[in-house]
Amino acid sequence: MPEISVIMGTCNEVREQAAQAIDSVLKQTFQDFEFIICDDGSKAMFYQWLRKYCKKDSRIILLRNLRNQGLAAVLNRCLSHASGKYVARMDADDWSKPDRFEKQITFLRQHKQYVLAGSNAWLMDAHGVWGERRMEEVPQKESFLHTSPFIHPTVMIRRKEMEKLRGYCELPGIRRAEDYEFFMRLYAKGYEGYNLQEALLVYREDMQSYAKRKYRFRIHECRVRYYGFRQLGVLKGSIHYVLRPLVAGMIPAKLMCMVRKRRFGNCPWIFGTDAKILQRKAEVRTAGMLYKDCAAEGREK
């Protein structure tokens, strides 16, 4: 029985990006895992490529939905095949640092009070790594008022606790907010999570990411916020947080992308020169070079 079950969904991905994501898992320093991938109704051409690519490692379990069912259903199907003590999330267009699993499983083994461990993330677009998203170290119930305090594909969670909650909610009104709903449900049951204070994932965030967030999904998020805040006991006086996605949905994708780049790209440490800041600059360069090396290797294949 493997220690970690890695779960990932795919649906008509860019092949190069999917190859990079898969390889970043296979090249982890912690190797005791199974890798469960569920394709969610992709076109035949992509699925045939994926099936062939997955044959490179016997630890990969490839599942297929003949029609698109959505992320929650995909992840729940992956979970139904999982046997690891821990479950690690991965997205098909992101890239995990080689020591991600090793650091997360070490933390969870040493800190039994937490059921999940997330992390910070480098942010990238078609031009490479452009910034960093730093997460609250020990999120509280009130942390959910602003947004999800965990970046979903950075998370590793104890499988038994995940099964107690019966995985992700598959209701149509939850779509595009599955992770937010799940994390609030987790906290409502008294569990807690932690974010390692280093970037262990390169996370794709560009204008296209915002363009595909249709307004109806903003309405879904409002619904998720209302019921989630009520479960957490933080709804009173927080209706403006419930309605926040409706306002965000009216902001053009290009402008939203510019705002995010200003917020997460122009970090204060970019322009400093002391030892700690120079170390941060080196980390940015390293993340960018690692990603470029992985991308180049994927193109060669």
Secondary structure, DSSP 8 states (H G I E B T S, - for coil): --SEEEEEEESS--HHHHHHHHHHHHT-S---EEEEEEEES--HHHHHHHHHHHTT-TTEEEEEESS---HHHHHHHHHHT--SSEEEE--TT-EE-TTHHHHHHHHHHH-TT-SEEEEEEEEEETTEEEEEE---SS--GGGGGTS-SS-GGG-EEEHHHHHHTTSS---GGGTT-HHHHHHHHHHHTT--EEEEEEEEEEEE-SHHHHHT--HHHHHHHHHHHHHHHHHHT--TT-HHHHSHHHHHTTS-HHHHHHHHHHHHHS-GGGG--SHHHHHHHHHHHHHHHHHHHHHHHHHH-
